[in-house]
Amino acid sequence: MKKNILLIGGSYGIGAAIATKLATSHNVHIASRSNDNLPDGVTHHTFDVLDDDIAQLELPDTLHGLIYCPGSINLKPFKMMNPKIFEEDMQLNFLSLAKAVHGLLPNLKKAEQASLVFFSTVAVKVGMPFHTSVAAAKGAIEGFAKALAAEYAPNFRVNVIAPSLTDTPLASKLLNNDSKREKMAERHPLKRVGTKEDIAATAAFLMSDEANWITGQVLGVDGGLSTINLN
């Protein structure tokens, strides 16, 4: 069955890779500010997650899947982080997610079992320097997802993907030369940084019926960083 799947913020990076993977077999809608480089067959809706109301978009009456992609990487010492940065990260990563899910409830409830996928970070499970703001915002997503999964089971499946460093435009400053790339790769037991295709494959699986007994989970797609210590 072709599913109606909505990606919020899916026009570049991981979101674009997910859209490309899903567009061959499903009806994919992307709600984002940009419509550059979208795969063929995708329906684009102009949407700013910080300002717009998702309920005002002309979306299918029934949504079988929702993937929320917007995120930030503010890596600074805590002493250099002012409260405004924490507020902005929380707004983009979590509060706008909660608002979007609330606005889409009528569409999601019409599916026999909707699949919702959100994104966290390995830094929620593993304490890392300079990650205070992003780990706090993504930690809110993990708690929200588990509670939402409990409240709406069995009608919704809600899961979270928690990547480690992935080679996307968002992480470009951390991977902009060979030395940085090699250093970051060595931190991971699998000795490389992630690719957007690694993450897209997991998201596509969670959208599929093959994952219909998986909910309330945080899946670490992180090269083993969160669970393996080679030292």
PLY file of the C-alpha trace (Angstrom):
ply
format ascii 1.0
element vertex 231
property float x
property float y
property float z
element edge 230
property int vertex1
property int vertex2
end_header
0.00 0.00 0.00
1.24 3.45 -0.87
1.39 5.51 2.29
1.03 9.26 2.69
4.16 10.36 4.52
4.95 13.90 5.62
8.50 15.09 6.20
8.81 18.39 8.02
12.05 20.08 7.04
12.96 17.42 4.50
14.53 19.49 1.73
18.24 18.88 2.44
20.64 16.66 4.38
19.10 13.69 6.15
15.57 14.77 5.28
16.33 14.87 1.56
17.93 11.42 1.75
14.83 10.05 3.49
12.55 11.64 0.90
14.59 10.14 -1.93
14.40 6.68 -0.35
10.65 6.84 0.32
9.49 8.60 -2.85
9.83 5.51 -5.03
7.12 3.61 -3.13
5.05 6.16 -1.19
3.32 9.52 -1.55
5.84 11.85 0.06
4.99 15.38 1.15
7.65 17.80 2.34
6.82 20.87 4.41
9.82 23.19 4.45
11.02 26.67 3.60
13.08 25.50 0.61
12.07 23.35 -2.35
15.55 22.97 -3.85
16.74 19.59 -5.13
13.63 17.63 -4.23
13.28 14.15 -5.73
10.75 13.56 -8.49
7.22 12.87 -7.36
7.47 14.68 -4.03
4.81 17.27 -3.17
6.24 20.40 -1.55
4.41 22.70 0.87
6.01 26.00 1.81
6.24 25.98 5.58
8.32 27.60 8.32
8.16 25.42 11.41
8.88 28.37 13.71
6.11 30.62 12.41
3.47 28.72 10.46
0.49 26.57 11.44
0.80 23.05 10.00
-2.97 22.59 10.13
-3.35 25.26 7.43
-1.49 23.22 4.80
-3.42 21.29 2.14
-2.27 17.84 3.21
-3.92 14.45 2.63
-6.78 13.75 5.03
-4.97 10.61 6.15
-1.28 10.62 7.08
0.34 7.23 7.61
3.72 8.65 8.61
5.36 11.77 10.02
9.09 12.47 10.15
10.30 15.65 11.88
13.74 16.69 10.64
14.54 20.26 11.83
17.42 20.47 14.28
20.45 22.44 15.40
24.02 21.86 16.52
25.15 24.57 18.93
28.40 23.24 20.39
29.94 25.72 22.81
31.22 25.74 26.38
28.34 26.27 28.79
29.88 29.54 30.01
29.47 30.91 26.48
25.82 29.79 26.15
23.29 32.45 27.06
19.67 31.58 27.89
18.51 32.77 24.46
20.48 29.97 22.77
18.79 27.39 24.99
15.38 28.89 24.21
16.03 28.89 20.45
17.28 25.30 20.44
14.31 24.16 22.49
11.91 26.02 20.19
13.29 24.54 16.97
13.98 21.01 18.15
11.14 20.31 20.55
8.41 22.92 20.96
7.83 23.27 17.21
7.72 19.47 16.99
5.05 19.25 19.69
3.04 21.99 17.97
3.25 20.21 14.60
2.21 16.84 16.02
-0.75 18.47 17.77
-1.86 20.13 14.54
-1.59 16.85 12.60
-3.50 14.66 15.06
-6.70 14.56 12.94
-4.74 13.33 9.90
-2.64 10.81 11.83
-5.62 9.35 13.69
-7.25 8.37 10.40
-4.47 5.89 9.65
-4.84 2.37 10.98
-1.44 2.74 12.64
0.57 5.90 11.98
4.34 5.87 12.36
6.05 8.96 13.82
9.82 9.36 13.73
11.77 12.09 15.50
15.51 12.79 15.83
17.66 13.00 18.93
21.44 12.73 19.36
23.92 10.29 20.87
24.82 13.12 23.28
21.61 12.56 25.26
22.74 9.07 26.31
26.47 9.85 26.47
27.45 13.06 28.27
29.68 15.12 26.00
31.35 18.49 26.59
29.87 21.50 24.80
26.52 19.74 24.14
24.45 21.23 26.99
21.89 23.02 24.84
21.38 20.46 22.08
21.36 17.55 24.55
18.70 19.29 26.65
16.47 19.96 23.62
16.90 16.47 22.18
16.38 14.91 25.60
12.98 16.59 25.68
12.17 14.89 22.37
13.04 11.45 23.76
10.80 11.92 26.79
7.99 13.31 24.67
8.19 10.44 22.19
7.95 7.74 24.86
5.00 9.42 26.55
3.26 9.98 23.21
3.85 6.35 22.22
2.22 5.21 25.47
-0.74 7.56 25.15
-1.59 6.73 21.55
-0.77 3.00 21.38
-1.78 1.04 19.40
-2.90 3.74 16.93
0.51 5.44 16.72
4.01 4.03 16.73
6.46 6.68 17.93
10.22 6.18 17.73
13.35 8.28 17.86
16.60 7.96 15.91
19.66 9.13 17.85
22.58 9.54 15.44
26.17 10.35 16.17
28.00 12.82 13.94
26.65 12.52 10.39
28.10 14.00 7.23
25.47 16.62 6.40
25.49 20.39 5.76
24.48 20.91 9.41
27.74 19.28 10.55
29.97 20.82 7.89
32.03 22.91 10.34
32.99 19.74 12.22
34.08 17.90 9.07
35.53 20.61 6.86
39.03 19.15 6.50
40.71 15.73 6.39
42.22 16.07 9.84
38.86 16.76 11.50
37.18 13.99 9.54
39.84 11.45 10.55
39.69 12.50 14.21
35.89 12.21 14.29
35.98 8.83 12.55
38.44 7.46 15.11
36.04 8.26 17.96
33.61 5.65 16.66
34.10 1.89 17.02
33.18 1.48 13.33
35.87 4.05 12.45
33.83 6.39 10.30
31.28 9.14 10.67
27.72 8.48 9.65
26.19 9.22 6.28
22.77 10.60 5.56
21.99 7.29 3.84
22.68 5.43 7.12
20.04 7.49 8.86
17.60 7.43 5.94
17.66 3.63 5.88
16.62 3.48 9.54
13.87 6.06 9.08
12.50 4.18 6.06
12.47 0.95 8.05
10.51 2.61 10.88
7.98 3.87 8.33
7.50 0.36 6.96
5.15 -2.40 8.07
8.23 -4.47 8.91
8.61 -2.25 11.98
5.00 -2.57 13.14
5.97 -4.04 16.52
8.45 -1.29 17.38
7.35 1.74 19.38
8.63 3.92 22.20
12.23 3.24 21.23
15.34 5.38 20.88
17.49 3.75 18.19
21.17 4.62 18.34
22.50 4.88 14.78
25.91 5.98 15.94
28.67 3.63 14.82
28.63 2.02 18.25
29.63 5.17 20.11
26.86 5.04 22.71
27.42 1.43 23.82
30.95 0.29 22.95
34.17 1.39 24.63
37.31 0.22 22.87
39.75 1.87 25.28
0 1
1 2
2 3
3 4
4 5
5 6
6 7
7 8
8 9
9 10
10 11
11 12
12 13
13 14
14 15
15 16
16 17
17 18
18 19
19 20
20 21
21 22
22 23
23 24
24 25
25 26
26 27
27 28
28 29
29 30
30 31
31 32
32 33
33 34
34 35
35 36
36 37
37 38
38 39
39 40
40 41
41 42
42 43
43 44
44 45
45 46
46 47
47 48
48 49
49 50
50 51
51 52
52 53
53 54
54 55
55 56
56 57
57 58
58 59
59 60
60 61
61 62
62 63
63 64
64 65
65 66
66 67
67 68
68 69
69 70
70 71
71 72
72 73
73 74
74 75
75 76
76 77
77 78
78 79
79 80
80 81
81 82
82 83
83 84
84 85
85 86
86 87
87 88
88 89
89 90
90 91
91 92
92 93
93 94
94 95
95 96
96 97
97 98
98 99
99 100
100 101
101 102
102 103
103 104
104 105
105 106
106 107
107 108
108 109
109 110
110 111
111 112
112 113
113 114
114 115
115 116
116 117
117 118
118 119
119 120
120 121
121 122
122 123
123 124
124 125
125 126
126 127
127 128
128 129
129 130
130 131
131 132
132 133
133 134
134 135
135 136
136 137
137 138
138 139
139 140
140 141
141 142
142 143
143 144
144 145
145 146
146 147
147 148
148 149
149 150
150 151
151 152
152 153
153 154
154 155
155 156
156 157
157 158
158 159
159 160
160 161
161 162
162 163
163 164
164 165
165 166
166 167
167 168
168 169
169 170
170 171
171 172
172 173
173 174
174 175
175 176
176 177
177 178
178 179
179 180
180 181
181 182
182 183
183 184
184 185
185 186
186 187
187 188
188 189
189 190
190 191
191 192
192 193
193 194
194 195
195 196
196 197
197 198
198 199
199 200
200 201
201 202
202 203
203 204
204 205
205 206
206 207
207 208
208 209
209 210
210 211
211 212
212 213
213 214
214 215
215 216
216 217
217 218
218 219
219 220
220 221
221 222
222 223
223 224
224 225
225 226
226 227
227 228
228 229
229 230
